[in-house]
Amino acid sequence: MRNKKMLIFSGIALTIAVILIILVFCISPVKKISSYTKSDSSSSDSGLIKTLETIEFDKKSGDLNISFVLTEKDLNNILYEAIKNSIAVDGIETDIDENSIKLYINSHLLKIIPTQYMLEFTPSVEDNTLILNLKDVKVGRIPIPKGLVLNGLKENASNYLSIDKSNNSISINKNAVAPFKISGFNIQVDKLTLNLNYSIKSITDITNLFSHKMPEGVTNYVKKMFGN
């Protein structure tokens, strides 16, 4: 009888151990990423527009059109600022391809079990705002409800990003690119290019432009175009 109880107890203990091993495996990191190190080129006080790609003035429409690049490192830094107070981040990596943006976050459950969050976004532009629509969320290999992640984030997550919990999305704040408006984007492997425009109809528009912090390339171009 005693041996039978011991056998049952051993069987239960073994079953629990197997379940725990499977669970730890399922939530363990899927992708190997490095510890997070903030890029000097993407410091928070240098503004969102860092790497200008094109700049031109359309005399017929009066629009100043520019495009700038957000690299994977740039997005690492921007998204880290948005989540650092809600999730313990051990590492973060952004992967951009032609269809989506994937964010990998290394963290710990219960402060001891290594895990990795994977968030997949699809970008779109609505009302002159870049929207990152949350398509998929996983903890390790396990899909979880999207709201579980976004509900833990602040609505105004950082200087650049806002959280819309009702639509499961993250958006770039309009004031991050003011006085420009986002007109479109182009997503490629390793980078996201944003297209912006600003209407210049008078001296007042130029003065307003210069009242905002602009990349040197923009201010020099406008001065050259309008002889200021």
FENSULPE-V473226 format. One record per backbone hydrogen bond with DSSP energy under -0.5 kcal/mol. NH is the residue of the N-H (numbers start at 1). CO is the residue of the C=O. E is the energy in kcal/mol with one decimal. If there is no record, write none. Layout:
BEGIN
((NH/CO/E) (NH/CO/E))
END
This chain:
BEGIN
((5/1/-2.2) (6/2/-2.5) (7/3/-2.2) (8/4/-2.3) (9/5/-3.0) (10/6/-2.7) (11/7/-2.2) (12/8/-2.5) (13/9/-2.6) (14/10/-2.5) (15/11/-2.2) (16/12/-2.6) (17/13/-2.4) (18/14/-2.5) (19/15/-2.4) (20/16/-2.6) (21/17/-2.3) (22/18/-2.6) (23/19/-2.6) (24/20/-2.8) (25/21/-2.3) (26/22/-2.5) (27/23/-1.8) (28/24/-0.8) (28/25/-0.6) (33/31/-0.6) (36/90/-1.0) (42/39/-1.5) (43/40/-1.1) (46/43/-1.7) (47/44/-0.6) (48/176/-0.5) (50/48/-1.0) (51/69/-0.6) (52/50/-0.9) (53/67/-3.4) (54/67/-1.3) (56/65/-2.6) (58/63/-3.0) (59/57/-0.9) (62/58/-2.6) (63/58/-0.8) (64/198/-3.4) (65/56/-3.0) (65/63/-0.7) (66/196/-2.1) (67/54/-2.2) (68/194/-2.0) (69/51/-2.4) (70/192/-3.0) (71/69/-0.6) (72/190/-1.0) (75/71/-2.4) (76/72/-2.2) (77/73/-2.0) (78/74/-2.4) (79/75/-2.9) (80/76/-2.1) (81/77/-2.0) (82/78/-1.1) (83/79/-1.4) (84/80/-2.1) (86/83/-2.0) (87/83/-2.6) (89/87/-0.8) (90/88/-0.6) (90/106/-3.4) (91/106/-1.1) (92/34/-0.5) (93/104/-2.2) (95/102/-3.0) (97/100/-2.3) (101/121/-2.7) (102/95/-3.0) (103/119/-3.3) (104/93/-3.0) (104/102/-0.5) (105/117/-2.7) (106/91/-2.6) (107/115/-2.4) (109/113/-2.9) (111/108/-0.6) (112/109/-1.9) (113/109/-2.6) (114/112/-0.7) (115/107/-2.6) (116/27/-0.9) (117/105/-2.8) (118/138/-2.5) (119/103/-2.7) (120/136/-2.7) (121/101/-3.3) (122/133/-2.1) (124/131/-1.9) (126/129/-2.5) (129/126/-1.0) (131/124/-3.7) (131/129/-0.6) (132/170/-4.0) (133/122/-2.5) (133/131/-0.8) (134/168/-2.6) (135/120/-3.4) (135/133/-0.6) (136/120/-1.4) (138/118/-2.1) (139/142/-2.8) (140/116/-3.7) (140/138/-0.6) (141/26/-4.0) (141/139/-0.6) (142/139/-2.2) (143/141/-0.6) (144/137/-2.0) (148/145/-1.0) (149/145/-0.5) (149/146/-1.2) (150/146/-1.7) (151/147/-2.6) (152/149/-1.0) (153/150/-1.5) (157/155/-1.0) (158/161/-1.7) (162/171/-2.4) (163/155/-4.0) (164/169/-2.9) (165/163/-0.6) (168/164/-0.5) (169/164/-2.0) (170/132/-2.3) (171/162/-2.5) (172/130/-2.0) (173/160/-3.4) (173/171/-0.5) (176/173/-1.4) (177/174/-1.4) (178/174/-0.5) (180/177/-1.8) (181/197/-2.2) (182/128/-1.1) (183/181/-0.5) (183/195/-2.9) (184/195/-1.3) (186/193/-2.5) (188/186/-0.5) (188/191/-2.5) (190/96/-2.1) (191/188/-1.3) (192/70/-2.5) (193/186/-2.9) (194/68/-2.7) (194/192/-0.5) (195/184/-2.8) (196/66/-3.3) (197/181/-2.1) (198/64/-1.6) (200/62/-3.7) (201/199/-0.6) (206/202/-1.3) (207/203/-2.8) (208/204/-2.5) (209/205/-2.1) (210/206/-2.3) (211/207/-1.0) (212/209/-1.4) (214/212/-0.7) (218/215/-1.0) (219/215/-1.8) (220/216/-2.6) (221/217/-1.5) (222/218/-2.5) (223/219/-2.3) (224/220/-1.9) (225/221/-2.5) (226/222/-2.5) (227/223/-1.0) (228/223/-1.2))
END
